[in-house]
Amino acid sequence: MARPKKWRKIDHIPTVSFFSPSENEDIGLPCNILKLEELEAVRLKDLEGLEQEECASKMEVSRPTFQRILISAREKIADSLINGKSIKVEGGNFTRNICSVHCSDCNKEWNESFENIQKIKNKEYICPSCGSQNVYCQKSCEMKFCKKHCCRNRIDEE
């Protein structure tokens, strides 16, 4: 069985998700799909000018993984510019933040995406090991990302 993909942490969700070499996006041009983590890699490396090690750390992936994401993004962007294709930004295996989660029944710990924290709070999320709904976000995550997207702060505010 293949290992599940690690979440790629992104800080920026684009406001524009479609780019076209013409003014009309409905003319049937070929399209490249740029994943959100690929766009984040280009933003960090090419726009922010960070070193690859810093970029990988910010996205919480290894440096070789960051390099593969960046190469894939640059190939799609170059193909679109050279061959007149449009670019659609969507999808991918990303999260705004990663939270450490714990099951009280079987003591299993794992990392979960920030987007699932509301499900955990509402007891709509079950432990992948034992099926228990007695799952909660660990306090340690508060130290991990306590700025604008801290799951503990968001849950406490509601």
C-alpha positions as CSV (number, residue, x, y, z in Angstrom):
1,M,0.0,0.0,0.0
2,A,1.3,3.5,-0.9
3,R,2.1,5.9,1.8
4,P,-0.5,8.8,2.0
5,K,0.7,12.1,0.7
6,K,1.8,14.6,3.3
7,W,-0.2,17.8,3.6
8,R,1.5,20.8,1.9
9,K,1.0,23.9,4.0
10,I,0.1,27.1,2.1
11,D,-0.3,30.6,3.3
12,H,-1.8,32.2,0.3
13,I,-5.1,31.4,-1.5
14,P,-5.2,33.3,-4.8
15,T,-8.1,35.7,-5.6
16,V,-7.7,35.0,-9.3
17,S,-7.9,31.3,-10.3
18,F,-7.9,31.5,-14.1
19,F,-5.4,33.1,-16.6
20,S,-5.8,33.1,-20.3
21,P,-3.8,34.5,-23.2
22,S,-7.0,35.9,-24.6
23,E,-9.8,38.0,-23.1
24,N,-12.3,35.2,-23.5
25,E,-11.8,32.1,-21.4
26,D,-14.5,30.2,-23.3
27,I,-12.8,29.9,-26.6
28,G,-11.6,26.4,-26.0
29,L,-7.9,26.9,-25.5
30,P,-5.9,24.0,-24.0
31,C,-5.6,24.5,-20.2
32,N,-2.9,23.6,-17.7
33,I,-4.1,22.9,-14.1
34,L,-1.8,24.5,-11.6
35,K,-2.3,23.0,-8.1
36,L,-2.4,25.4,-5.1
37,E,0.7,23.9,-3.6
38,E,2.5,24.5,-6.9
39,L,1.4,28.1,-7.0
40,E,2.6,28.5,-3.3
41,A,6.0,27.0,-4.3
42,V,6.4,29.6,-7.1
43,R,5.3,32.4,-4.8
44,L,7.8,31.5,-2.1
45,K,10.8,30.8,-4.3
46,D,10.3,33.3,-7.2
47,L,8.2,36.1,-5.8
48,E,9.4,36.1,-2.1
49,G,13.0,35.1,-3.2
50,L,13.5,32.6,-0.4
51,E,16.0,29.7,-0.4
52,Q,14.6,26.3,-1.1
53,E,15.3,25.1,2.4
54,E,13.3,28.0,3.8
55,C,10.5,27.4,1.3
56,A,10.3,23.7,2.2
57,S,10.2,24.5,5.9
58,K,7.3,27.0,5.3
59,M,5.4,24.4,3.4
60,E,6.3,21.7,5.9
61,V,7.7,19.3,3.3
62,S,11.2,18.0,2.6
63,R,13.5,20.0,0.3
64,P,13.4,17.3,-2.5
65,T,9.6,17.3,-2.3
66,F,9.6,21.1,-2.6
67,Q,11.9,20.9,-5.6
68,R,9.5,18.4,-7.4
69,I,6.6,20.7,-6.7
70,L,8.5,23.7,-8.0
71,I,9.6,21.9,-11.2
72,S,6.1,20.8,-11.9
73,A,4.8,24.3,-11.5
74,R,7.4,25.9,-13.7
75,E,6.9,23.3,-16.4
76,K,3.1,24.1,-16.5
77,I,3.8,27.9,-16.5
78,A,6.4,27.6,-19.3
79,D,4.1,25.4,-21.4
80,S,1.3,27.9,-21.0
81,L,3.5,30.9,-21.9
82,I,5.2,29.2,-24.9
83,N,2.3,27.4,-26.3
84,G,-0.5,29.9,-25.6
85,K,-2.4,27.7,-23.1
86,S,-4.6,29.0,-20.2
87,I,-3.8,28.3,-16.6
88,K,-6.4,27.2,-14.1
89,V,-5.4,27.2,-10.4
90,E,-7.3,24.6,-8.4
91,G,-7.0,21.5,-6.3
92,G,-4.0,19.8,-4.7
93,N,-3.0,18.2,-1.4
94,F,-2.8,21.4,0.7
95,T,-3.9,22.8,4.0
96,R,-3.8,26.2,5.6
97,N,-2.3,24.6,8.7
98,I,-1.6,21.3,10.3
99,C,-2.9,20.3,13.7
100,S,-1.8,17.5,16.0
101,V,-4.9,15.4,16.9
102,H,-5.3,12.7,19.6
103,C,-7.8,9.9,20.2
104,S,-8.7,9.5,23.9
105,D,-9.8,5.9,23.5
106,C,-6.9,4.3,21.7
107,N,-4.2,7.1,22.3
108,K,-3.4,7.3,18.6
109,E,-1.9,10.6,17.6
110,W,-1.7,12.0,14.0
111,N,-1.6,15.2,12.1
112,E,-4.7,16.5,10.5
113,S,-5.5,19.4,8.3
114,F,-6.8,22.7,9.7
115,E,-9.9,22.4,7.5
116,N,-11.1,19.3,9.5
117,I,-10.9,20.9,12.9
118,Q,-14.5,22.1,12.8
119,K,-15.5,18.4,12.2
120,I,-13.5,17.3,15.2
121,K,-15.1,20.0,17.4
122,N,-18.6,18.9,16.2
123,K,-17.8,15.2,16.9
124,E,-18.3,14.5,13.2
125,Y,-14.8,13.1,12.8
126,I,-13.8,9.6,13.8
127,C,-10.4,8.1,14.7
128,P,-8.9,6.2,11.8
129,S,-7.7,3.4,14.1
130,C,-10.6,2.6,16.4
131,G,-13.6,4.6,15.0
132,S,-14.1,6.6,18.2
133,Q,-15.5,10.1,18.0
134,N,-13.6,11.0,21.2
135,V,-11.0,12.9,19.2
136,Y,-9.5,16.3,20.0
137,C,-6.9,18.8,18.9
138,Q,-3.9,18.6,21.2
139,K,-2.8,21.7,23.1
140,S,0.7,21.4,21.6
141,C,-0.6,22.6,18.3
142,E,-1.2,26.0,19.9
143,M,2.5,26.5,20.0
144,K,3.0,25.2,16.5
145,F,0.8,27.8,14.7
146,C,-0.7,30.2,17.1
147,K,-0.9,33.2,14.7
148,K,-3.7,33.8,12.3
149,H,-4.9,30.2,11.8
150,C,-4.5,28.6,15.2
151,C,-7.2,25.9,15.6
152,R,-7.3,26.4,19.3
153,N,-8.0,30.1,18.9
154,R,-10.6,29.6,16.2
155,I,-12.5,26.9,18.3
156,D,-12.4,29.0,21.4
157,E,-13.8,32.0,19.6
158,E,-16.9,30.1,18.3
